[in-house]
C-alpha cells in the first residue's frame, strides 16, 4: 500500500497536468480544424464563381 501511495505522489501531478494539457490542445485543434474547413469551402466557392 505504501508503494502505491508513493507512486501516486510521484506521478499523480504530472499525469493530471498531462491530461489537462491534452484536453486543452484537443479543443484548440478542433477550432483549427473548423477554421481550415471554412477556409477550404470559401476557396471552393470562389473557384466556382470564376
C-alpha atoms as one frame of an Amber mdcrd trajectory, in Angstrom:
protein
   0.000   0.000   0.000   2.834   2.372   0.814   4.351   1.798  -2.626   1.076
   2.778  -4.307   0.873   5.986  -2.315   4.478   6.751  -3.202   3.795   6.137
  -6.908   0.694   8.322  -6.846   2.611  11.025  -5.018   5.448  10.953  -7.541
   3.461  10.556 -10.750  -0.008  11.860  -9.909   0.716  15.539 -10.532   2.459
  15.045 -13.913  -0.360  12.776 -15.059  -3.007  15.328 -14.095  -1.100  18.131
 -15.854  -0.691  15.975 -18.956  -4.405  15.202 -19.167  -5.266  18.866 -18.618
  -2.953  19.968 -21.422  -4.195  17.257 -23.769  -7.774  18.362 -23.249  -6.884
  22.000 -23.882  -4.919  21.135 -27.020  -7.764  18.961 -28.261 -10.154  21.910
 -28.092  -7.691  24.145 -29.918  -7.127  21.508 -32.595 -10.888  21.221 -33.079
 -11.123  25.002 -33.544  -8.250  24.945 -36.031  -9.883  22.108 -37.959 -13.122
  24.073 -38.180 -11.267  27.163 -39.389  -9.405  25.183 -42.046 -12.647  23.616
 -43.262 -14.270  27.049 -43.513 -11.318  28.367 -45.496 -11.467  25.364 -47.819
 -15.180  25.827 -48.500 -14.681  29.547 -49.108 -11.903  28.822 -51.606 -14.096
  26.267 -53.377 -16.967  28.756 -53.621 -14.647  31.395 -55.064 -13.296  28.890
 -57.597 -16.806  28.017 -58.682 -17.670  31.686 -59.230 -14.793  32.145 -61.630
